[in-house]
Amino acid sequence: MLPPGVKQVMLLFFPKRQPAADGLKYDVVVIEDSLEKVPLGMAVTLNASGQNYEGRVGTVPIQIPPGQGVPFKVVGRVHTQLAARVNGQAFRAATFDLKLNAQQRAWVLLFPPYAIGEFQPQIRVLYESQSSLRSSGQADSFVDLASAPTRE
């Protein structure tokens, strides 16, 4: 069931590390996908990694707890750095660039690391660009896997 007042949603399917007792292999996350929730020129994180991250988007500090984050402004291309803090010590987790113009918005998805005990989340960036069809309510969307960091 959708929360009251939600107009537009995005469904994300996350594989479970191990199938549940009922045989389910995926968790489904419902995200409000309206322009009111994530306006153009903004990005938002969805941290499904189970780890807290901190870092910088350009020169702006950011905290990324598990769950959906608060939208933040991205102007042009900004270098992004993330770290995981364990026992008070920060470990580099990821570096990548985000690039948005005033007619785009983005979701930065953090998935669990490839291996248990690693700090580097798997990252995917979903971009949405408003096109000339904006008046009809349609938009061009694409997933930018090339900008996501790769496993080192």
PyRosetta script that sets phi, psi and omega in degrees:
from pyrosetta import init, pose_from_sequence

init()
pose = pose_from_sequence("MLPPGVKQVMLLFFPKRQPAADGLKYDVVVIEDSLEKVPLGMAVTLNASGQNYEGRVGTVPIQIPPGQGVPFKVVGRVHTQLAARVNGQAFRAATFDLKLNAQQRAWVLLFPPYAIGEFQPQIRVLYESQSSLRSSGQADSFVDLASAPTRE")
pose.set_psi(1, 140.1)
pose.set_omega(1, 179.8)
pose.set_phi(2, -85.0)
pose.set_psi(2, 146.8)
pose.set_omega(2, 175.6)
pose.set_phi(3, -62.1)
pose.set_psi(3, 150.7)
pose.set_omega(3, 179.8)
pose.set_phi(4, -59.3)
pose.set_psi(4, 141.5)
pose.set_omega(4, 175.7)
pose.set_phi(5, 82.9)
pose.set_psi(5, -4.0)
pose.set_omega(5, 179.7)
pose.set_phi(6, -75.6)
pose.set_psi(6, 126.4)
pose.set_omega(6, -175.2)
pose.set_phi(7, -97.7)
pose.set_psi(7, -36.4)
pose.set_omega(7, -173.2)
pose.set_phi(8, -143.6)
pose.set_psi(8, 134.6)
pose.set_omega(8, -177.5)
pose.set_phi(9, -128.2)
pose.set_psi(9, 158.1)
pose.set_omega(9, 170.2)
pose.set_phi(10, -122.0)
pose.set_psi(10, 132.9)
pose.set_omega(10, 177.7)
pose.set_phi(11, -104.2)
pose.set_psi(11, 126.8)
pose.set_omega(11, 177.7)
pose.set_phi(12, -116.0)
pose.set_psi(12, 130.7)
pose.set_omega(12, 179.9)
pose.set_phi(13, -105.8)
pose.set_psi(13, 121.1)
pose.set_omega(13, -179.9)
pose.set_phi(14, -111.7)
pose.set_psi(14, 125.8)
pose.set_omega(14, 178.7)
pose.set_phi(15, -66.9)
pose.set_psi(15, 137.9)
pose.set_omega(15, 174.2)
pose.set_phi(16, -75.0)
pose.set_psi(16, 148.4)
pose.set_omega(16, 177.2)
pose.set_phi(17, -62.2)
pose.set_psi(17, -37.1)
pose.set_omega(17, 175.7)
pose.set_phi(18, -137.8)
pose.set_psi(18, 141.2)
pose.set_omega(18, 178.7)
pose.set_phi(19, -57.0)
pose.set_psi(19, 144.1)
pose.set_omega(19, 178.5)
pose.set_phi(20, -71.7)
pose.set_psi(20, 166.8)
pose.set_omega(20, 179.9)
pose.set_phi(21, -58.5)
pose.set_psi(21, -30.7)
pose.set_omega(21, 179.9)
pose.set_phi(22, -83.9)
pose.set_psi(22, 3.8)
pose.set_omega(22, 177.4)
pose.set_phi(23, 90.0)
pose.set_psi(23, -5.5)
pose.set_omega(23, 179.8)
pose.set_phi(24, -66.7)
pose.set_psi(24, 136.1)
pose.set_omega(24, -177.1)
pose.set_phi(25, -106.4)
pose.set_psi(25, -9.6)
pose.set_omega(25, -175.0)
pose.set_phi(26, -133.5)
pose.set_psi(26, 147.1)
pose.set_omega(26, 165.5)
pose.set_phi(27, -97.6)
pose.set_psi(27, 143.0)
pose.set_omega(27, 178.7)
pose.set_phi(28, -114.6)
pose.set_psi(28, 126.7)
pose.set_omega(28, 178.6)
pose.set_phi(29, -111.0)
pose.set_psi(29, 129.9)
pose.set_omega(29, 178.1)
pose.set_phi(30, -100.9)
pose.set_psi(30, 123.9)
pose.set_omega(30, -179.1)
pose.set_phi(31, -120.1)
pose.set_psi(31, 131.8)
pose.set_omega(31, 173.6)
pose.set_phi(32, -68.3)
pose.set_psi(32, 127.2)
pose.set_omega(32, -170.1)
pose.set_phi(33, -114.9)
pose.set_psi(33, 22.0)
pose.set_omega(33, -176.5)
pose.set_phi(34, -80.7)
pose.set_psi(34, 157.7)
pose.set_omega(34, 175.6)
pose.set_phi(35, -65.1)
pose.set_psi(35, -24.3)
pose.set_omega(35, 176.1)
pose.set_phi(36, -68.1)
pose.set_psi(36, -36.2)
pose.set_omega(36, -178.4)
pose.set_phi(37, -79.1)
pose.set_psi(37, -42.7)
pose.set_omega(37, 178.5)
pose.set_phi(38, -130.0)
pose.set_psi(38, 91.3)
pose.set_omega(38, -177.2)
pose.set_phi(39, -69.7)
pose.set_psi(39, 164.8)
pose.set_omega(39, 175.3)
pose.set_phi(40, -60.9)
pose.set_psi(40, 147.3)
pose.set_omega(40, -178.4)
pose.set_phi(41, 82.2)
pose.set_psi(41, 4.5)
pose.set_omega(41, -176.8)
pose.set_phi(42, -120.7)
pose.set_psi(42, 157.6)
pose.set_omega(42, 173.2)
pose.set_phi(43, -127.8)
pose.set_psi(43, 156.7)
pose.set_omega(43, 177.8)
pose.set_phi(44, -142.4)
pose.set_psi(44, 147.2)
pose.set_omega(44, 178.8)
pose.set_phi(45, -97.4)
pose.set_psi(45, 150.5)
pose.set_omega(45, 168.0)
pose.set_phi(46, -130.9)
pose.set_psi(46, 106.2)
pose.set_omega(46, -174.9)
pose.set_phi(47, -98.4)
pose.set_psi(47, 103.3)
pose.set_omega(47, 177.8)
pose.set_phi(48, -108.4)
pose.set_psi(48, 20.3)
pose.set_omega(48, -176.0)
pose.set_phi(49, -85.7)
pose.set_psi(49, -19.7)
pose.set_omega(49, -175.8)
pose.set_phi(50, 84.8)
pose.set_psi(50, 0.8)
pose.set_omega(50, -177.1)
pose.set_phi(51, -118.8)
pose.set_psi(51, 142.5)
pose.set_omega(51, 171.2)
pose.set_phi(52, -79.2)
pose.set_psi(52, 140.0)
pose.set_omega(52, 175.9)
pose.set_phi(53, -127.9)
pose.set_psi(53, 156.0)
pose.set_omega(53, 174.6)
pose.set_phi(54, -139.0)
pose.set_psi(54, 162.6)
pose.set_omega(54, 178.7)
pose.set_phi(55, 168.5)
pose.set_psi(55, -151.5)
pose.set_omega(55, -178.6)
pose.set_phi(56, -139.3)
pose.set_psi(56, 140.4)
pose.set_omega(56, 168.9)
pose.set_phi(57, -111.6)
pose.set_psi(57, 103.0)
pose.set_omega(57, -169.2)
pose.set_phi(58, 67.1)
pose.set_psi(58, -120.6)
pose.set_omega(58, 178.6)
pose.set_phi(59, -103.5)
pose.set_psi(59, 2.3)
pose.set_omega(59, -175.7)
pose.set_phi(60, -93.2)
pose.set_psi(60, 123.5)
pose.set_omega(60, 176.9)
pose.set_phi(61, -66.8)
pose.set_psi(61, 147.4)
pose.set_omega(61, 179.9)
pose.set_phi(62, -141.1)
pose.set_psi(62, 141.5)
pose.set_omega(62, 172.3)
pose.set_phi(63, -111.8)
pose.set_psi(63, 134.9)
pose.set_omega(63, -178.7)
pose.set_phi(64, -127.2)
pose.set_psi(64, 86.3)
pose.set_omega(64, 174.1)
pose.set_phi(65, -76.8)
pose.set_psi(65, 168.3)
pose.set_omega(65, 175.6)
pose.set_phi(66, -58.0)
pose.set_psi(66, 147.3)
pose.set_omega(66, 179.8)
pose.set_phi(67, 102.2)
pose.set_psi(67, -168.6)
pose.set_omega(67, -178.9)
pose.set_phi(68, -84.3)
pose.set_psi(68, 132.0)
pose.set_omega(68, -179.7)
pose.set_phi(69, -88.1)
pose.set_psi(69, -176.4)
pose.set_omega(69, 178.1)
pose.set_phi(70, -91.8)
pose.set_psi(70, 136.5)
pose.set_omega(70, 178.9)
pose.set_phi(71, -57.8)
pose.set_psi(71, 143.5)
pose.set_omega(71, 177.1)
pose.set_phi(72, -133.1)
pose.set_psi(72, 149.3)
pose.set_omega(72, -175.9)
pose.set_phi(73, -77.5)
pose.set_psi(73, 138.0)
pose.set_omega(73, 174.9)
pose.set_phi(74, -127.2)
pose.set_psi(74, 121.2)
pose.set_omega(74, 179.9)
pose.set_phi(75, -114.7)
pose.set_psi(75, 113.6)
pose.set_omega(75, -179.3)
pose.set_phi(76, 69.8)
pose.set_psi(76, -144.2)
pose.set_omega(76, 179.3)
pose.set_phi(77, -98.5)
pose.set_psi(77, 126.5)
pose.set_omega(77, 178.5)
pose.set_phi(78, -127.0)
pose.set_psi(78, 137.2)
pose.set_omega(78, 177.6)
pose.set_phi(79, -80.4)
pose.set_psi(79, 133.8)
pose.set_omega(79, -176.8)
pose.set_phi(80, -120.2)
pose.set_psi(80, 133.8)
pose.set_omega(80, 178.6)
pose.set_phi(81, -127.5)
pose.set_psi(81, 134.4)
pose.set_omega(81, 177.7)
pose.set_phi(82, -124.4)
pose.set_psi(82, 146.5)
pose.set_omega(82, 176.7)
pose.set_phi(83, -136.1)
pose.set_psi(83, 150.8)
pose.set_omega(83, 172.8)
pose.set_phi(84, -106.9)
pose.set_psi(84, 133.4)
pose.set_omega(84, -179.9)
pose.set_phi(85, -102.9)
pose.set_psi(85, 122.4)
pose.set_omega(85, 179.8)
pose.set_phi(86, -129.4)
pose.set_psi(86, 124.7)
pose.set_omega(86, -178.3)
pose.set_phi(87, 51.2)
pose.set_psi(87, 40.5)
pose.set_omega(87, 176.9)
pose.set_phi(88, 80.9)
pose.set_psi(88, -4.4)
pose.set_omega(88, -178.9)
pose.set_phi(89, -107.7)
pose.set_psi(89, 133.8)
pose.set_omega(89, 179.8)
pose.set_phi(90, -88.5)
pose.set_psi(90, 133.7)
pose.set_omega(90, 176.9)
pose.set_phi(91, -118.5)
pose.set_psi(91, 129.3)
pose.set_omega(91, 178.6)
pose.set_phi(92, -59.1)
pose.set_psi(92, 129.3)
pose.set_omega(92, -177.4)
pose.set_phi(93, -113.4)
pose.set_psi(93, -35.2)
pose.set_omega(93, -177.5)
pose.set_phi(94, -168.0)
pose.set_psi(94, 149.5)
pose.set_omega(94, 169.0)
pose.set_phi(95, -137.2)
pose.set_psi(95, 135.3)
pose.set_omega(95, 179.1)
pose.set_phi(96, -162.9)
pose.set_psi(96, 166.4)
pose.set_omega(96, 178.0)
pose.set_phi(97, -105.0)
pose.set_psi(97, 140.8)
pose.set_omega(97, 169.1)
pose.set_phi(98, -109.6)
pose.set_psi(98, 140.7)
pose.set_omega(98, 178.4)
pose.set_phi(99, -138.0)
pose.set_psi(99, 119.3)
pose.set_omega(99, 178.5)
pose.set_phi(100, -134.6)
pose.set_psi(100, 148.9)
pose.set_omega(100, 167.8)
pose.set_phi(101, -110.9)
pose.set_psi(101, -179.9)
pose.set_omega(101, -174.6)
pose.set_phi(102, -65.4)
pose.set_psi(102, -15.4)
pose.set_omega(102, -178.9)
pose.set_phi(103, -106.5)
pose.set_psi(103, 19.7)
pose.set_omega(103, 179.8)
pose.set_phi(104, -128.3)
pose.set_psi(104, 162.2)
pose.set_omega(104, 169.8)
pose.set_phi(105, -144.1)
pose.set_psi(105, 162.4)
pose.set_omega(105, -174.5)
pose.set_phi(106, -145.4)
pose.set_psi(106, 151.7)
pose.set_omega(106, 172.1)
pose.set_phi(107, -118.2)
pose.set_psi(107, 127.1)
pose.set_omega(107, 177.7)
pose.set_phi(108, -103.0)
pose.set_psi(108, 111.1)
pose.set_omega(108, -176.2)
pose.set_phi(109, -100.3)
pose.set_psi(109, 126.0)
pose.set_omega(109, 177.8)
pose.set_phi(110, -109.8)
pose.set_psi(110, 116.1)
pose.set_omega(110, 178.4)
pose.set_phi(111, -101.8)
pose.set_psi(111, 164.2)
pose.set_omega(111, 178.1)
pose.set_phi(112, -57.4)
pose.set_psi(112, 151.8)
pose.set_omega(112, 176.1)
pose.set_phi(113, -57.3)
pose.set_psi(113, 161.2)
pose.set_omega(113, 178.7)
pose.set_phi(114, -61.3)
pose.set_psi(114, -36.8)
pose.set_omega(114, -176.9)
pose.set_phi(115, -127.9)
pose.set_psi(115, 143.7)
pose.set_omega(115, 176.9)
pose.set_phi(116, -59.9)
pose.set_psi(116, 135.1)
pose.set_omega(116, -179.9)
pose.set_phi(117, 96.5)
pose.set_psi(117, -13.5)
pose.set_omega(117, 176.3)
pose.set_phi(118, -81.9)
pose.set_psi(118, 159.1)
pose.set_omega(118, 180.0)
pose.set_phi(119, -103.8)
pose.set_psi(119, -18.9)
pose.set_omega(119, -174.2)
pose.set_phi(120, -79.5)
pose.set_psi(120, 112.1)
pose.set_omega(120, 177.2)
pose.set_phi(121, -73.6)
pose.set_psi(121, 156.7)
pose.set_omega(121, 168.1)
pose.set_phi(122, -78.8)
pose.set_psi(122, 130.1)
pose.set_omega(122, -174.9)
pose.set_phi(123, -121.4)
pose.set_psi(123, 134.2)
pose.set_omega(123, 172.9)
pose.set_phi(124, -129.3)
pose.set_psi(124, 142.2)
pose.set_omega(124, 178.5)
pose.set_phi(125, -117.3)
pose.set_psi(125, 122.8)
pose.set_omega(125, 176.1)
pose.set_phi(126, -101.9)
pose.set_psi(126, 125.6)
pose.set_omega(126, 177.9)
pose.set_phi(127, -110.7)
pose.set_psi(127, 146.4)
pose.set_omega(127, 171.0)
pose.set_phi(128, -129.3)
pose.set_psi(128, 129.3)
pose.set_omega(128, 179.1)
pose.set_phi(129, -114.8)
pose.set_psi(129, 129.1)
pose.set_omega(129, 174.9)
pose.set_phi(130, -75.7)
pose.set_psi(130, 129.9)
pose.set_omega(130, -177.2)
pose.set_phi(131, -105.9)
pose.set_psi(131, -174.1)
pose.set_omega(131, 176.7)
pose.set_phi(132, -66.3)
pose.set_psi(132, -11.9)
pose.set_omega(132, 177.7)
pose.set_phi(133, -86.0)
pose.set_psi(133, 8.8)
pose.set_omega(133, -176.0)
pose.set_phi(134, -52.9)
pose.set_psi(134, -39.1)
pose.set_omega(134, -178.1)
pose.set_phi(135, -63.7)
pose.set_psi(135, -23.1)
pose.set_omega(135, 178.6)
pose.set_phi(136, -91.1)
pose.set_psi(136, 0.5)
pose.set_omega(136, 178.9)
pose.set_phi(137, 85.7)
pose.set_psi(137, 6.4)
pose.set_omega(137, 179.4)
pose.set_phi(138, -99.1)
pose.set_psi(138, 156.0)
pose.set_omega(138, 178.5)
pose.set_phi(139, -144.2)
pose.set_psi(139, 156.8)
pose.set_omega(139, 174.6)
pose.set_phi(140, -90.6)
pose.set_psi(140, 128.7)
pose.set_omega(140, 179.2)
pose.set_phi(141, -126.6)
pose.set_psi(141, 149.0)
pose.set_omega(141, 175.7)
pose.set_phi(142, -156.6)
pose.set_psi(142, 158.0)
pose.set_omega(142, 176.3)
pose.set_phi(143, -103.4)
pose.set_psi(143, 127.0)
pose.set_omega(143, 179.9)
pose.set_phi(144, -100.9)
pose.set_psi(144, 92.2)
pose.set_omega(144, 178.8)
pose.set_phi(145, -82.5)
pose.set_psi(145, -20.4)
pose.set_omega(145, -177.8)
pose.set_phi(146, -69.5)
pose.set_psi(146, -29.3)
pose.set_omega(146, -177.2)
pose.set_phi(147, -85.4)
pose.set_psi(147, -12.2)
pose.set_omega(147, -179.8)
pose.set_phi(148, -75.9)
pose.set_psi(148, 144.2)
pose.set_omega(148, 179.5)
pose.set_phi(149, -64.9)
pose.set_psi(149, 150.4)
pose.set_omega(149, 178.3)
pose.set_phi(150, -103.4)
pose.set_psi(150, 163.2)
pose.set_omega(150, 178.9)
pose.set_phi(151, -68.5)
pose.set_psi(151, 131.3)
pose.set_omega(151, -178.8)
pose.set_phi(152, -89.0)
pose.dump_pdb("model.pdb")
